[in-house]
Every structure is written in structure tokens, then in C-alpha cells.
Amino acid sequence: MNMKLFYIILSIVLVLPNSTTLLSNMKGGIGMMGSNTAEIIVDGHQDALYKSIDSETWLPTTDLGKNTDFEVDIPKLQKGGLNVPFLAAYTPGFYGNDARSISHTLAQISSLYWTEENNAEQLQIVSHAPDILATANRGKIAAVPTIEGAYSLNKENALELTRQYRDLGIAVMGFTWNYSNALGEGADQIYDDQEKTASSGGLTELGAKVVKEMNKLGMAVDVSHMAESTFWDVMETTKAPVIATHSGVKALKDHQRNLTDEQLVALKENGGVIGIVFYPEFLTDSGGATISDVVDHIDHAVKIMGVDHVAIGSDFDGAELPSDIKDSSEIGKIKEALAERGYSEEEVSKIMGLNTLRVLNEIQGAADRVIRAKGISIMPEVEMGENLNERTPTLTAELKVEEGTELDPESLKVIVDGIPNPATYDKKLATISFTPKEPLKEKFHVVTFLGADNEGNEQRTTRIFRVE
């Protein structure tokens, strides 16, 4: 029996009238989350970063620490108590121009670092579940960077660039927006070329390699925006839970972006979670929606999956909202609506955030254990987001090796946009460096300086930079 057929049968069993109500079968406790986290609110998908950069230069222009006309900024998040936003670097894809996709993705991540620098007392970038919880409990916004649309990845750079994204704090990565790419088929089942060429179904061989690499790194695979064929291939490939950050349920609204009951069951069996989206087009047939419609989708997902696998993923700043919620400051209305539907305080806390954190913690706990070379330290000259005035810059980092640690000179590399390059090692100056032979294309780039000791334990430091 193939996987999809198995989950179709299982989903039918779960909705039979005499089946056990999944609400009564919640997992005991929330593991590492503890008992003092009732006020944690996690939103699995927001698009404010896309709007925060200039459309031409891609430099950050809107400080999210101030009151803005966005649906998400720090004052609104604080007012609503939404202390764990998953902030997406959204790239719809620049067909045939991977360098541009890399640049656009990095521009948004850089904007988040700029926001953190300007608002260090109020916001901190974090990606590991225990750190997220600790940051929120200190009264700060725990900003979790994610990627929506991995159009920057190709056969030459995919694995190294994925590692660089993880270095930058990316906790979740969705392979596609609606268009297909080198990793797999998107929801629209077409490429974003001029002819909108139809794509073949499923996860590509490269996509499968990236899934496995993300499992090793403790990065969550986001299955929202994938074609159904790609979803099933991911479920066959992954060794860790996955997340649908912002989707609806297809049983209530037949839309290609929503998940079928079979997919919901598969997500439950995988240990994952679905964040219910607020976008009216994914919720109702009328074109409009209210908070009640959002909760209808939550109700159905809970019926199929159980309360431990359902969360929220608003799509603030990326889509229209229900008529009775204007922005992130009013996220509490979802909590109130859940309570009115009869959910207990514990169940509301799970849906409003603890489920997502628990799943993220499980994904990260299943990652490969990495032993860093403690006797090696690397300090790049370039600062995060720094603008360099030439397109063939010499990228340099100070390399310190403590007494008693043996450096492996062959391990020294400078990785630029996912492409490893041998480093020039100046032992006297204690530096490693690399100068590109060809001018760098586009604006934003990412560099990683890497070295290892003679036992193979690595040390690496990563920065985003911009060239004129």
C-alpha cells in the first residue's frame, strides 16, 4: 500500500462518528516548554520583511521598532502579546536568475538584523526553541527568521547555501512559493518563465538532498505552498517532523494551497503541525471571512489531527485579513474565539504557540550533533549587512588558534553564496582571505569563513554583505 492511500484510509477512520475525540487525547505536558509559558504566542508566518526593504536598492527603509502602516511592527506585536513572530524572507523567484534570488532573500534577512540592531532592548533574533522561550520570557520579541521560496538554491550551491542560511538563524525554509523550482513543484504546478511552462510533479533529486540536509541541521521543512505531489515526496524523505506554516484545510475550502484530510493525517503521524492561515480566499467560498472562519478551520484540523498538531500562521502583511481583525495587535481575538468554542486554557495555549515550539524543538533535537573546534576563533572584517564599495572585494577574517590546538590548513575555506573557495592563509598576520576572480553579481551576498582542527571539528562564521 502506498503512503497516500494509507493516509486516505486512516483519515476516514478518524472522522467516523464513533471514533475517539482527538481533543481528549492530548499529549501529556509540553516537554521543555515548562509551566510558565501560558502567554507565549507564536505566529508561524509573517511577511513584514518583504515590505521593509526598498523596492530598488533592497536596503532596509522601515524600522519595525516604530509605529508603521504595516500589520506587523514591534508596537503592534507588544500590544497583542504576539511575542514569537516567524518572519519570512519571501522570494517569489526570479526565473533563470539565481543570483538575484539569493540577493533578494539575503536583503530581507539583513533587514531583520538591522531591525534587531536598532531595537536591541525590544527584539532579539533567535532560532533554537529553548532560546525562543527564554527570550520571550524576558519580555523581548523573539524574532524567528524563515525563508519562503528557496529559489536561490541550485545544483551548484544548494547544500552549502542551506548551511549558510542556518548559520544566519533560519529555522524554517519553504522550498517553493506557488511556482516550481529546482527543489520541487509548487502549488501552481508551473515555472515562472515567460511561457509559464508546466512542471512535472514532486520533489526533485536535489530537493530530496536538501530535505536530508535540513534534517541534519535541525531546520524545519515548510510544506505550505508545495504541490500535493511534492508534499507526499517530502513525507517519504524526511526523518524529522515538518511544518505547514500557513495553510487552510481543503475540506472546508477547496483550494490548491490547502491541505486535504489525508495530508493532515500524514502531518499528524509525522509529528508535525499546521498553522492555520487567516487569508479569506483560503477560508471561504464567498471571498470574505471573519475570525469565526479561521476557527472553523482550526476546529476541522483538530478533529482530524488532535489539538497537539494545530497552530496559527496568519500571513500578516502578505495577504488580506478577515474583516474583524486589522493587524497583529488584535491576535488576542483568536484566543477569545477559541475559548468561546469551548477550548480549554491549555488547549488555547497549545494552538496559540506551544505546539509550534514543541515541534520545532523536536526537529532541532533530531539534528546531527556538531562539535565545534573550541580552540579556533574566526572574526570577519566585514560587519553584518555592511556595504562594500567594490564588486571584487577581498573578504578577510582574523583567525586565532589557541595553544594546544592543531589547525588543519587544508580545511580553510571561504564560502560565498554557497560556493566553497580555497582560502589564502597568512600565518604571520593570522588571517584567511579570498578575492573573487569575477565581479559579484547583484547586491547582497553571504560569506562564511571556515576552518577545522586536525580532528575534523569545524569553526565557521557567517556574514551578509552588500556590494555597489
Phi and psi in degrees as a GROMACS rama.xvg file:
@    title "Ramachandran Plot"
@    xaxis  label "Phi"
@    yaxis  label "Psi"
@TYPE xy
-76.9429  165.061  ASN-2
-61.1554  -44.2284  MET-3
-62.9035  -43.8985  LYS-4
-62.2599  -39.8166  LEU-5
-57.9888  -45.0777  PHE-6
-73.9146  -27.9191  TYR-7
-61.8526  -46.7726  ILE-8
-63.5816  -44.6721  ILE-9
-64.1502  -37.4148  LEU-10
-66.8398  -34.1992  SER-11
-65.9028  -42.903  ILE-12
-59.7029  -40.7797  VAL-13
-67.6059  -24.2277  LEU-14
-103.836  8.27499  VAL-15
-62.9363  145.727  LEU-16
-55.3039  -33.6653  PRO-17
-93.6385  6.20502  ASN-18
-73.4909  157.3  SER-19
-66.8783  134.975  THR-20
-67.8249  121.803  THR-21
-68.4672  -20.2619  LEU-22
-61.7911  -26.9997  LEU-23
-88.4162  -0.92163  SER-24
-113.951  37.6759  ASN-25
-65.7653  147.354  MET-26
-65.0868  141.386  LYS-27
-71.2016  124.651  GLY-28
72.0629  -179.925  GLY-29
-132.038  29.3238  ILE-30
58.4871  -126.31  GLY-31
-67.9508  -7.56156  MET-32
-71.9353  -22.8937  MET-33
75.9679  -170.889  GLY-34
-109.091  -0.654486  SER-35
-109.434  33.846  ASN-36
-121.95  22.0482  THR-37
-62.9411  -23.9386  ALA-38
-95.3642  9.08854  GLU-39
-73.0395  126.89  ILE-40
-123.948  122.278  ILE-41
-112.895  130.056  VAL-42
-113.913  116.37  ASP-43
-72.273  -8.53163  GLY-44
-160.998  122.511  HIS-45
-139.627  150.234  GLN-46
-116.972  24.1394  ASP-47
-63.9545  -29.782  ALA-48
-62.8221  -37.5491  LEU-49
-60.1299  -36.9526  TYR-50
-84.3365  -13.8589  LYS-51
-82.7238  -11.1147  SER-52
-105.959  153.268  ILE-53
-67.605  139.511  ASP-54
-69.7043  -17.9645  SER-55
-103.065  -54.6215  GLU-56
-84.313  -21.4784  THR-57
65.6275  12.3115  TRP-58
-77.4395  151.3  LEU-59
-67.3129  132.875  PRO-60
-124.015  -17.7331  THR-61
-117.403  118.431  THR-62
-81.9254  112.161  ASP-63
-69.9269  -5.13922  LEU-64
-77.3627  -9.99679  GLY-65
-108.536  165.369  LYS-66
-67.4524  125.637  ASN-67
-127.256  178.3  THR-68
-92.0271  11.0126  ASP-69
-75.8862  165.43  PHE-70
-81.2498  -16.066  GLU-71
-129.76  124.09  VAL-72
-154.616  171.342  ASP-73
-60.8667  -45.0562  ILE-74
-58.0541  -40.4721  PRO-75
-68.9057  -41.9353  LYS-76
-60.4075  -42.943  LEU-77
-65.7039  -41.8618  GLN-78
-62.3834  -39.0258  LYS-79
-85.5627  -9.02714  GLY-80
74.45  17.6722  GLY-81
-87.0073  92.6096  LEU-82
-100.024  -0.0801531  ASN-83
-134.156  80.4565  VAL-84
-85.0212  133.515  PRO-85
-89.9116  108.888  PHE-86
-100.642  115.764  LEU-87
-90.9407  137.751  ALA-88
-89.3523  100.762  ALA-89
-94.9198  123.121  TYR-90
-131.216  112.838  THR-91
-70.6767  -14.8513  PRO-92
109.124  131.94  GLY-93
-112.701  91.9243  PHE-94
-53.4279  127.094  TYR-95
77.829  5.73169  GLY-96
-133.339  76.5711  ASN-97
-63.9624  -34.0686  ASP-98
-61.0022  -37.7967  ALA-99
-69.7729  -37.5048  ARG-100
-64.9889  -40.9088  SER-101
-59.5391  -49.0011  ILE-102
-60.9422  -44.338  SER-103
-66.5992  -39.3185  HIS-104
-63.4956  -48.0011  THR-105
-66.4185  -32.9097  LEU-106
-59.082  -40.0744  ALA-107
-74.0085  -38.069  GLN-108
-64.0129  -41.7142  ILE-109
-61.7208  -37.0903  SER-110
-62.1205  -36.6606  SER-111
-66.9723  -40.4781  LEU-112
-64.2405  -37.4398  TYR-113
-62.9369  -41.9735  TRP-114
-62.454  -42.9151  THR-115
-61.5714  -44.1199  GLU-116
-61.4302  -38.105  GLU-117
-78.7727  -16.057  ASN-118
-137.758  45.0605  ASN-119
-63.0717  -25.4947  ALA-120
-78.4969  -15.9477  GLU-121
-114.822  -24.1262  GLN-122
-140.082  140.711  LEU-123
-137.871  135.504  GLN-124
-78.3354  124.165  ILE-125
-142.574  154.336  VAL-126
-137.557  -15.8666  SER-127
-92.1195  136.105  HIS-128
-53.93  -47.204  ALA-129
-61.9378  -35.9799  PRO-130
-69.34  -36.2244  ASP-131
-59.8728  -48.4537  ILE-132
-62.6645  -45.1586  LEU-133
-63.6984  -40.6485  ALA-134
-64.2348  -45.9433  THR-135
-63.8704  -37.5793  ALA-136
-71.4091  -16.7749  ASN-137
-85.206  -0.113537  ARG-138
91.7132  7.81801  GLY-139
-97.2949  158.616  LYS-140
-74.5221  122.684  ILE-141
-93.5334  96.9403  ALA-142
-86.3087  119.778  ALA-143
-105.861  113.796  VAL-144
-76.5723  138.279  PRO-145
-136.906  170.124  THR-146
-125.061  132.31  ILE-147
-115.245  103.401  GLU-148
99.0111  93.2207  GLY-149
-88.9227  53.5149  ALA-150
-73.7824  -9.16378  TYR-151
-79.6802  -12.1451  SER-152
-92.4326  135.835  LEU-153
-141.681  -176.595  ASN-154
-62.1564  -30.2106  LYS-155
-80.4055  -33.0894  GLU-156
-118.088  -5.47138  ASN-157
-55.7289  -51.7907  ALA-158
-71.99  -44.0938  LEU-159
-67.3685  -39.6414  GLU-160
-67.9015  -35.8241  LEU-161
-60.1936  -42.0196  THR-162
-63.9756  -38.732  ARG-163
-65.5318  -40.351  GLN-164
-60.4677  -39.7475  TYR-165
-64.9314  -39.6512  ARG-166
-55.2673  -37.3727  ASP-167
-79.2003  -1.71036  LEU-168
101.707  4.5263  GLY-169
-63.8197  120.846  ILE-170
-98.5727  -26.776  ALA-171
-137.575  138.472  VAL-172
-137.787  124.533  MET-173
-92.758  131.564  GLY-174
-67.8071  -41.0637  PHE-175
-127.623  155.564  THR-176
-88.8662  -140.322  TRP-177
-78.2278  -21.0156  ASN-178
-89.6274  149.198  TYR-179
-76.2662  160.841  SER-180
-153.497  -163.477  ASN-181
-67.9149  -15.4314  ALA-182
-95.4464  -27.6339  LEU-183
170.559  -174.953  GLY-184
-91.724  131.608  GLU-185
-86.6219  175.382  GLY-186
-60.3298  -32.1806  ALA-187
-80.5614  -12.1371  ASP-188
59.2374  34.9878  GLN-189
-142.094  160.465  ILE-190
-90.5858  160.459  TYR-191
-93.0262  38.619  ASP-192
-85.2815  176.97  ASP-193
-61.6446  -33.713  GLN-194
-88.239  -5.01925  GLU-195
51.7802  56.0298  LYS-196
-61.8659  136.273  THR-197
-65.6679  143.168  ALA-198
-105.047  156.657  SER-199
-85.9714  154.794  SER-200
-75.4147  156.848  GLY-201
90.9837  -178.022  GLY-202
-79.6316  135.973  LEU-203
-80.8825  170.562  THR-204
-59.9161  -39.8098  GLU-205
-65.6544  -41.3207  LEU-206
-59.0066  -39.8627  GLY-207
-63.7928  -38.4856  ALA-208
-64.4019  -38.4472  LYS-209
-69.3313  -38.9961  VAL-210
-55.9859  -48.3144  VAL-211
-64.8884  -37.8823  LYS-212
-67.167  -40.4997  GLU-213
-64.4446  -37.9658  MET-214
-57.2337  -44.6441  ASN-215
-64.11  -36.4269  LYS-216
-84.6188  -10.739  LEU-217
77.026  27.6634  GLY-218
-95.962  138.482  MET-219
-82.6355  133.538  ALA-220
-83.9801  125.14  VAL-221
-95.0327  119.106  ASP-222
-95.6434  0.235767  VAL-223
-65.2369  146.659  SER-224
77.3708  -5.43222  HIS-225
-80.1361  149.379  MET-226
-63.5285  154.647  ALA-227
-59.9217  -36.7051  GLU-228
-61.9079  -38.3746  SER-229
-67.5287  -40.8669  THR-230
-53.8683  -49.7391  PHE-231
-66.2792  -35.6523  TRP-232
-66.1385  -38.9195  ASP-233
-61.7248  -43.5177  VAL-234
-64.0514  -31.1228  MET-235
-73.3844  -26.7205  GLU-236
-94.7658  -39.528  THR-237
-69.8261  146.261  THR-238
-106.478  3.00947  LYS-239
-131.02  162.25  ALA-240
-59.5009  156.765  PRO-241
-123.31  169.292  VAL-242
-129.22  134.624  ILE-243
-99.8164  100.358  ALA-244
-70.017  -33.2773  THR-245
-154.033  88.688  HIS-246
-139.701  164.099  SER-247
-110.668  -173.901  GLY-248
-107.395  133.193  VAL-249
-71.9486  -23.3562  LYS-250
-63.4141  -26.95  ALA-251
-99.3633  -26.4683  LEU-252
-146.677  113.573  LYS-253
-77.8183  91.9406  ASP-254
-137.338  143.416  HIS-255
-62.269  -19.6559  GLN-256
-85.9278  -6.93193  ARG-257
-97.1259  159.69  ASN-258
-99.0137  137.677  LEU-259
-72.2663  166.229  THR-260
-60.9202  -35.8805  ASP-261
-62.9116  -40.0427  GLU-262
-67.0789  -38.7368  GLN-263
-61.932  -42.1538  LEU-264
-63.7969  -42.7974  VAL-265
-61.3394  -40.3396  ALA-266
-64.0017  -40.2066  LEU-267
-63.0832  -48.7674  LYS-268
-64.3144  -28.687  GLU-269
-74.4904  -16.9235  ASN-270
89.7627  10.9786  GLY-271
-88.559  -164.504  GLY-272
-148.693  148.28  VAL-273
-112.297  131.084  ILE-274
-95.1581  116.645  GLY-275
-74.371  127.229  ILE-276
-80.8497  159.11  VAL-277
-101.146  -3.26391  PHE-278
-68.3105  118.52  TYR-279
-54.3493  -36.2872  PRO-280
-61.5517  -26.0099  GLU-281
-91.9905  -3.75409  PHE-282
-108.142  -38.3104  LEU-283
-137.643  167.554  THR-284
-88.4031  -11.2618  ASP-285
-83.0774  -16.439  SER-286
92.1937  -12.0307  GLY-287
-122.589  166.358  GLY-288
-158.336  162.337  ALA-289
-127.525  175.571  THR-290
-58.1333  -33.4024  ILE-291
-58.4031  -35.5104  SER-292
-69.246  -37.6205  ASP-293
-58.6513  -45.8335  VAL-294
-68.9543  -30.0933  VAL-295
-58.678  -43.5303  ASP-296
-67.3978  -38.8903  HIS-297
-61.1721  -45.6911  ILE-298
-56.0365  -46.5405  ASP-299
-66.0115  -42.3466  HIS-300
-61.9905  -40.539  ALA-301
-63.6897  -40.0026  VAL-302
-59.768  -39.3246  LYS-303
-84.5801  -39.4058  ILE-304
-107.087  -25.5128  MET-305
95.439  154.064  GLY-306
-68.0259  -18.0717  VAL-307
-76.6974  -5.27625  ASP-308
-122.573  17.9508  HIS-309
-124.012  138.607  VAL-310
-147.185  -163.899  ALA-311
-124.353  146.982  ILE-312
-147.474  86.588  GLY-313
-60.4949  -42.3999  SER-314
72.3689  31.1132  ASP-315
-52.9051  138.841  PHE-316
67.522  7.29744  ASP-317
-124.156  -7.67061  GLY-318
-161.531  166.343  ALA-319
-65.0598  159.691  GLU-320
-116.671  161.779  LEU-321
-56.4132  153.561  PRO-322
-64.7746  -21.9471  SER-323
-106.977  20.1963  ASP-324
-139.866  124.394  ILE-325
-96.7063  -28.9904  LYS-326
-169.835  -172.405  ASP-327
-67.6243  -17.3499  SER-328
-67.7369  -16.6278  SER-329
-107.593  21.8366  GLU-330
-61.6491  -24.947  ILE-331
-60.8831  -20.8513  GLY-332
-64.1442  -30.2781  LYS-333
-66.9477  -43.5858  ILE-334
-58.522  -45.352  LYS-335
-62.7603  -41.6104  GLU-336
-66.4231  -37.2276  ALA-337
-64.677  -42.3153  LEU-338
-63.3979  -39.006  ALA-339
-65.5912  -27.69  GLU-340
-79.3457  -5.34239  ARG-341
103.209  6.66713  GLY-342
-72.2577  140.369  TYR-343
-73.5397  168.207  SER-344
-59.8717  -40.1472  GLU-345
-65.4182  -42.1911  GLU-346
-65.6325  -40.0218  GLU-347
-62.1163  -43.0378  VAL-348
-61.9066  -37.6418  SER-349
-64.6914  -49.675  LYS-350
-64.5137  -37.7153  ILE-351
-79.6589  0.146647  MET-352
166.707  -36.8827  GLY-353
-67.2005  -30.5115  LEU-354
-62.5618  -45.5356  ASN-355
-62.6953  -43.3573  THR-356
-65.2342  -39.2597  LEU-357
-62.0813  -45.6323  ARG-358
-65.433  -41.8676  VAL-359
-60.6873  -40.2301  LEU-360
-63.6516  -38.8188  ASN-361
-67.8233  -39.7752  GLU-362
-61.8042  -45.8421  ILE-363
-71.0275  -31.6476  GLN-364
-69.1421  -23.4196  GLY-365
-88.3183  -1.96687  ALA-366
-70.0373  159.254  ALA-367
-63.003  140.637  ASP-368
-77.7431  127.408  ARG-369
-111.206  127.142  VAL-370
-102.678  113.994  ILE-371
-82.4717  150.522  ARG-372
-76.3821  100.576  ALA-373
-67.5239  -24.9226  LYS-374
-86.7383  5.76559  GLY-375
-121.817  130.832  ILE-376
-127.422  142.6  SER-377
-128.781  124.939  ILE-378
-126.102  103.57  MET-379
-64.7806  149.449  PRO-380
-72.917  -34.0642  GLU-381
-77.3248  135.483  VAL-382
-86.1091  160.09  GLU-383
-59.6554  122.679  MET-384
79.4676  7.47494  GLY-385
-66.4163  144.335  GLU-386
-93.2765  125.198  ASN-387
-106.253  145.949  LEU-388
-93.5867  11.2144  ASN-389
-143.778  155.103  GLU-390
-92.1905  -4.55701  ARG-391
-123.449  61.785  THR-392
-74.3681  146.939  PRO-393
-83.8687  115.601  THR-394
-95.0151  119.316  LEU-395
-129.731  145.453  THR-396
-138.687  145.003  ALA-397
-75.9298  133.895  GLU-398
-119.811  115.758  LEU-399
-111.291  131.754  LYS-400
-121.709  117.638  VAL-401
-71.354  153.754  GLU-402
-60.9002  133.848  GLU-403
97.4584  -10.5559  GLY-404
-104.526  130.506  THR-405
-101.045  119.639  GLU-406
-80.1791  138.763  LEU-407
-93.3038  102.693  ASP-408
-60.0275  -29.1225  PRO-409
-69.8575  -16.9694  GLU-410
-82.2477  -14.0989  SER-411
-69.4119  122.855  LEU-412
-141.646  154.728  LYS-413
-123.142  114.55  VAL-414
-100.173  123.143  ILE-415
-120.284  118.731  VAL-416
52.7667  40.0338  ASP-417
86.6653  0.427943  GLY-418
-109.222  116.127  ILE-419
-74.4131  141.096  PRO-420
-133.386  140.391  ASN-421
-61.0072  137.64  PRO-422
-91.9783  147.511  ALA-423
-85.5008  121.937  THR-424
-106.637  117.985  TYR-425
-105.305  98.7876  ASP-426
-65.3754  -35.682  LYS-427
-65.7724  -44.5262  LYS-428
-85.2954  -8.75285  LEU-429
57.5861  52.182  ALA-430
-134.709  155.756  THR-431
-123.612  146.919  ILE-432
-152.66  165.583  SER-433
-154.945  137.163  PHE-434
-120.673  120.19  THR-435
-60.1804  141.084  PRO-436
-75.7409  -32.7239  LYS-437
-111.419  148.719  GLU-438
-58.4934  138.128  PRO-439
-69.6888  136.36  LEU-440
-85.9812  159.984  LYS-441
62.0423  -163.123  GLU-442
-105.075  -58.5909  LYS-443
-98.7311  142.887  PHE-444
-141.86  164.767  HIS-445
-128.439  134.842  VAL-446
-125.936  138.165  VAL-447
-124.422  128.763  THR-448
-100.046  126.985  PHE-449
-131.771  137.996  LEU-450
-149.77  160.504  GLY-451
-140.217  156.382  ALA-452
-84.3156  178.996  ASP-453
-74.162  -2.48437  ASN-454
-98.1861  1.83423  GLU-455
88.3691  4.69624  GLY-456
-78.7489  124.509  ASN-457
-94.0648  157.254  GLU-458
-131.67  136.961  GLN-459
-146.63  146.431  ARG-460
-136.892  136.043  THR-461
-126.333  139.935  THR-462
-137.982  149.561  ARG-463
-95.3806  139.749  ILE-464
-140.042  165.277  PHE-465
-126.641  143.375  ARG-466
-119.154  148.784  VAL-467
